[in-house]
Amino acid sequence: MTSPLTPAQDAALVAAIQQAEVTTSGEIRVHLEDTCPTPEPLDRAAQVFAELGMHKTAQRNGVLFYLAWQSRQFAVIGDAAINAAVPDDFWEATKEAVLAQFRRENYVAGLEKGIKLVGEQLQRYFPYDKATDQNELDDAISFGTPTPPVSP
């Protein structure tokens, strides 16, 4: 898959992820692919989440933003601990905030908004601990069908 992002847009999203992760032990990833191979984008997001090894974070606080660019499908999914911590309507509200920007064709701004909202919740429930925290997942945007991470 060729990236639908310009190098500047890619860099802006990575910077948004890094900024959101500065104050939390949580992990955020963005995955883009051309079309969603499943009827429901949330199902595909769950598959990608697993394929990227996002369930292997120490605190189970990873969050994935999934976008099928050409088929215009989007989902955001969080791991068990962050899902249990946030208010019941958090994921739907975050998705709607992102989609509000997407409807204006502000795709990068939409993802940045979602990343910021998720970062605020991660900071609240999983604050950064200088002694123990490390960046457990790559901040780079992933594209196409992910290759499962190699186990150590």
C-alpha positions as CSV (number, residue, x, y, z in Angstrom):
1,M,0.0,0.0,0.0
2,T,1.2,3.5,-0.8
3,S,0.8,5.9,2.0
4,P,-2.1,8.4,1.6
5,L,-0.1,10.7,3.8
6,T,2.5,13.2,2.8
7,P,5.8,13.1,4.7
8,A,4.7,16.2,6.7
9,Q,1.3,14.6,7.6
10,D,3.0,11.4,8.6
11,A,5.4,13.4,10.8
12,A,2.6,15.4,12.3
13,L,0.7,12.2,13.3
14,V,3.9,10.7,14.8
15,A,4.5,13.9,16.7
16,A,0.9,13.8,18.0
17,I,1.4,10.3,19.3
18,Q,4.7,11.2,20.9
19,Q,3.2,14.2,22.6
20,A,0.2,12.2,23.9
21,E,2.5,9.5,25.2
22,V,4.9,11.9,27.0
23,T,2.8,12.0,30.2
24,T,1.5,8.4,30.2
25,S,2.6,4.8,30.2
26,G,-0.1,4.2,27.6
27,E,0.7,3.4,24.0
28,I,-1.0,4.7,20.8
29,R,-0.8,3.5,17.3
30,V,-2.3,4.5,14.0
31,H,-2.9,2.0,11.2
32,L,-4.0,2.8,7.7
33,E,-4.9,0.5,4.9
34,D,-6.7,1.0,1.6
35,T,-9.9,-1.0,2.2
36,C,-11.3,-2.8,5.2
37,P,-11.4,-6.6,4.5
38,T,-14.2,-7.2,7.1
39,P,-17.7,-5.9,7.1
40,E,-17.2,-4.1,10.4
41,P,-14.1,-1.8,10.9
42,L,-14.1,-2.5,14.6
43,D,-13.6,-6.2,13.9
44,R,-10.7,-5.4,11.6
45,A,-9.2,-3.0,14.2
46,A,-9.3,-5.8,16.7
47,Q,-7.4,-8.1,14.2
48,V,-4.8,-5.4,13.5
49,F,-4.5,-4.7,17.3
50,A,-3.5,-8.3,17.8
51,E,-1.3,-8.5,14.7
52,L,0.7,-5.5,16.0
53,G,1.1,-7.1,19.4
54,M,-0.6,-4.2,21.1
55,H,-2.2,-6.5,23.7
56,K,1.3,-7.2,25.0
57,T,1.9,-3.9,26.8
58,A,2.7,-4.3,30.5
59,Q,-0.4,-2.4,31.6
60,R,-2.8,-3.4,28.8
61,N,-3.3,0.2,27.9
62,G,-2.7,0.4,24.2
63,V,-5.0,2.2,21.8
64,L,-5.3,1.7,18.1
65,F,-6.8,4.2,15.5
66,Y,-7.7,2.2,12.4
67,L,-8.6,3.8,9.1
68,A,-9.4,2.1,5.8
69,W,-8.7,5.1,3.6
70,Q,-10.4,4.2,0.3
71,S,-13.5,2.5,1.8
72,R,-13.8,5.3,4.4
73,Q,-14.1,3.1,7.4
74,F,-12.8,4.0,10.9
75,A,-12.5,2.5,14.3
76,V,-10.7,3.2,17.6
77,I,-10.1,0.4,20.0
78,G,-8.4,0.2,23.4
79,D,-7.0,-2.7,25.4
80,A,-8.6,-4.2,28.5
81,A,-7.2,-1.9,31.1
82,I,-7.9,1.4,29.3
83,N,-11.3,0.2,28.2
84,A,-12.2,-0.6,31.8
85,A,-11.0,2.8,33.1
86,V,-12.6,5.2,30.7
87,P,-16.2,6.3,30.9
88,D,-18.7,4.1,29.0
89,D,-19.2,6.7,26.2
90,F,-15.6,7.6,25.7
91,W,-14.9,5.5,22.7
92,E,-18.0,6.6,20.8
93,A,-17.4,10.2,21.7
94,T,-13.8,10.0,20.5
95,K,-14.9,8.3,17.3
96,E,-17.4,11.1,16.7
97,A,-14.8,13.8,17.3
98,V,-12.5,12.2,14.8
99,L,-15.4,11.7,12.3
100,A,-16.5,15.3,12.6
101,Q,-13.1,16.3,11.2
102,F,-13.2,13.5,8.6
103,R,-16.5,14.8,7.3
104,R,-14.7,18.1,6.5
105,E,-11.9,16.0,4.8
106,N,-9.5,17.0,7.6
107,Y,-8.2,13.5,8.1
108,V,-4.9,14.3,9.9
109,A,-6.6,16.9,12.1
110,G,-9.3,14.3,13.0
111,L,-6.7,11.7,13.9
112,E,-4.7,14.3,15.9
113,K,-7.9,15.2,17.8
114,G,-8.5,11.6,18.6
115,I,-5.0,11.0,19.7
116,K,-5.1,14.1,22.0
117,L,-8.4,12.9,23.6
118,V,-7.0,9.4,24.1
119,G,-3.7,10.8,25.5
120,E,-5.6,12.8,28.1
121,Q,-7.4,9.7,29.3
122,L,-4.3,7.7,29.3
123,Q,-2.5,10.4,31.4
124,R,-5.4,10.4,33.8
125,Y,-5.5,6.7,34.4
126,F,-2.0,5.6,33.5
127,P,0.4,8.5,34.4
128,Y,4.0,8.3,33.3
129,D,6.3,6.7,35.9
130,K,9.9,7.8,35.1
131,A,11.3,4.8,37.0
132,T,9.5,2.1,35.1
133,D,8.0,3.4,31.9
134,Q,9.4,2.8,28.4
135,N,8.0,3.2,24.9
136,E,6.7,-0.3,24.4
137,L,5.3,0.1,20.9
138,D,6.6,1.8,17.7
139,D,5.1,5.3,17.2
140,A,5.4,5.1,13.4
141,I,2.2,4.9,11.4
142,S,1.7,1.4,10.1
143,F,0.2,0.6,6.7
144,G,-1.4,-2.3,4.9
145,T,-1.6,-5.7,6.3
146,P,0.6,-5.7,9.4
147,T,3.3,-8.2,10.0
148,P,3.0,-9.7,13.5
149,P,5.9,-8.6,15.8
150,V,8.6,-11.1,16.4
151,S,8.5,-12.5,19.9
152,P,11.8,-12.1,21.9
